[in-house]
Amino acid sequence: MAQDHLLAGEFGAAARLSPKALRLYAEQGLLPPARVDPATGYRYYRPDQLPRARLIARLRRLGLPLARIAVLADLSPQDRALELRGWLHAQRCLLDDRAAVVEAVQGSSDGSGLAAAVAQRDVPVTKVLGRRRRIDSTALPGFTQSAERDVRAQLRACGLAADGPRFVFFEDLITPDSDGYVEVAVACDGCVEPVDDLHVRLVPAHTAVYLPVPPGYEDLPLILRVYDAIEAWTDARPGVVCTGHPYEICPGTGTRFDVAYPVAVH
């Protein structure tokens, strides 16, 4: 073999790749050898394959899947840097979300003060115009804003008052990794026609336990403590059973918004 080729062991040592990793990358087509000896099965690599091999090794240290590495390795340095910055930003957001959950779990035992502010009220049948969509938590702020804007615009187009309270109904638990159905709706009176993906429905009359969200608790991680406080309040009362999904209503009772749960009281 000419001296311009390296045996797999030599190439792996130069690239800091184990024999197992080198075989895997060859099998996946990520780093195929320049030549395979048909008689011995020895794999040979060119020295100019070393930069790609070292790049793959570095990307693998980030925990990226091989399919993603294959795409990144074929990009220009500028495009690859752009993709990696986007990936890093997403990882930081995910880490922030996880840190928020950890903080909420650690602080769940500190919710007795919040639970003391939980109250109960009867809610009449409420007509709403809304939009329902399956999203994850990263899309919630944008979806809430756009849905409320479109709903109020449609109410005005129908000649109705568009200043009713806004509801956000959470049919499922949503996280950055798990999506679920969320409905954003505005209370209204009068005749309104559904249009496009906007719908009209009646929210049934119900008893709700609710908690006005204190200033500073509106966002993650502290908003999770508000939900925990309501659930702790209902858990401590055997005659109170949650019967529906939680929702937020804005404006709240002397606050920006309330968190509420429909309940049955026995």
N, C-alpha and C positions, 0 to 999 in steps of 0.2 A: 504494500500500500504506500502511495506517495506520502511524502512528509507533510503535505498540506492538508492531511486529514488526521483526526485524533480518534483513538479508540474510545468507546463509550466510557470506560473508567477514567481515562485521562480528561475527557471532555466534562464529565460530571464533576471531577475534582476542581477543574478550572471554573466551572459555573456554580460550584457549591450546591450541586444537586445530588441526591442519593441515587443509587442504581434503581431503586423502586420508583422514585419520582420520574427519572429519565425514561423508564419503560412505560410508565403511565402516560406521560406527555407524548411519547411516540405513538402509543396505541390510540390516543385521542386525536391524533393529527395536529396537535398543538406544537410539537417540536419533533418532526420526523427526521430520522438520520439521513445524511446525504447519500449514504450507500450502505447496503447490507450484503455481506459476503454470502453468496448462495451456498458455498460449501461448508462454511463454519457457523454461519448465522451471526457473526460478529457485526456490530453496528459501528459505523464510522460517521463522524461529524466534521464539518468544516470549521476552522477557527472563526470565520465570519458569522457563525451561528451563535457565538458566545454572548453578544449583546442581547439577543432575543431570549436566550436561556436565562441570563441574569435578570432581565426584566420580568420574565414569568415567575422566577423565584421570589422576587420582591412583591409582585402582585399577589402571589399565593400567601405570603405572610400576612396580608390584609384580610385573609379569610374569604376572598372572592371565589365564586365557583369557576370551574374551568371554562364553562361556556362564556362567561363574562370576560375572563382573561383572554380568551381567543379573540374576542372582538376588540378589546383594548390593545392587544399586542399588534394588531394590524392597522391601528390608527396612526396618523401623524403625531409627532410629539405634542403639537399644539392642541389638537383635538383630544388626545389622550389626557392631557392636563386638565382640559375643560370638563371632561367626563368624570375624572377622579375628584375634582373639586365639588361637582354636583353630588357624587356618591358620598363624599366626606360630610357635606352639609346634611344630607339625609341621615347619615349615621349619628351626627350630633343631635339632630332633632329627635331621633329615636331614643338616644341616651337621655336627653332631657325629659322625654315623656316617661321613661322608666324611672328616672330619679324622682319625678313628681309622684308616681305611684308609691315608691318606697317612702317618700315623705308622708304621703297620706296614710299609709299603713302604720308608720311609726306614730303618727299623731292621732290615730283613730281613738285611742284611749283618752285623748284630751278633749273629746267632744261633749262632755257633760254640760258645759256652759252653753253650747249651741243647742243641745237637746232641750234645755230649759225654755228655749224660745219657740219650740214647736207648738203650733196651735191647730185648731180644727175648725172647718167651716163647711157650710152647705153650698154647693155650686149648682146653679140652675142649668137647664138645657141651654146650650150655646151654639148658635149657628156660626160656622167659620168658612172662610175661603182659604184654601191652602195648597201647598205643593208637597209631595211625598217622594223621597228618593233614597236609594241605597248608597250610603257613603261610609267612609271611615272618619276617624276623629280629625285627621289633618284637613279634611275638606269641610268640616262643620262651619267655621267662621264665614267662609266665602259663600257657602250654600245658604246659610241663615240670612246673610245680608241681601243676596240677590233675590231669594224667594220673597222676603218681606217687601222689597222694593216693587217686585212685579205684582204681588197681591194687592198692595195699596194702590198701585197705578190702575189695576183693573177695577177696583172698587170705585175710584174716582171716575173712571170711564163709564161706569154704570150709573153715575149720579148719586152715589151713596157716600156717606161719611167714611173716611178712611183712617180715622184716629182711634180705632178700637185696639184693645190690648193684643199683643203678639204672644202666641204660644209656640213652644218647641216641644213636640212630643217625641220621646225616645222609645221606639218599639223594641229595640234591641240594645245590648251593650256594645258600644263602639269604641275601638282603640285604634292606634296607628296600624296594627296588624290585622284587625278584624272589622269588617264593615257590617252595617245593619241599616234598617229602615228608620228614617227620621222624617217627621212632618213639621213644616213651618206653616203656621196658620194665623189669620187675623180674625177676631170676632167682628161680626157685621150684622146689620138689620136690613130688611128690604129684599127686593128681588135682584139676584145677581146670577148671571149665567157663567157656567164653567167655560174656560177657554184654554186651548192647548193642553198643557199638563196641570192646569189649576183645577181643583175640584171643590165642590161644596158638600159639606156634611154637617150633621148635628152631633155635637159632643154631648153624650147623655148626662143628665143630672146625676150628681154624685156627692158623696161626702169626701172631703179632702183633708189630709193633714199636710201642713205646709210650714215652711220656714223662710222668712224674709232673709235674703242673703246679705250678711253684714258687709260694709265696705272693706275692700281688701281680700274678700273671699270669692270674688266673682270668677277668678281664673284658676287654672291648675297651678299648684297642686291643692290649694285650699278649698276649691269648690267641691272636691271629693269628700272633704270632711262634712260639708253640709248634707250631702246625700247620706253619709254614714250616720250623722246625728238623727236624721229622720227615721232611718231604718232601726237604729238603736231604740228610739222612742217607741216605735210600733212593736218591736220585739219585747219590750218591757211591759207591754199591755196585752195580755192574752185575748182580750175581747176585741182587739183591733187587728184586722187582717187586710193587707194590701190586695186590691182586686184589679189593679191595672198598672199600666206603665207610668213611670214618672214623667213629669213635664215641668217646663219652666214657663213662667208667665211674666211678661214685661209690659208696663211697669209693675213693680212689686208693692208690697205693703210698707210704704215709707222707705223703700230701697229700690235699687235698679231693677231687680227681679226677685221673684219667689221661686223656690223649688217645691213642688207639690206631688203627692201620691194619692190616687183614689183609694179609698178604704171602705170596708164594711165594718160596722160597729155592732157587736153582739152583746 
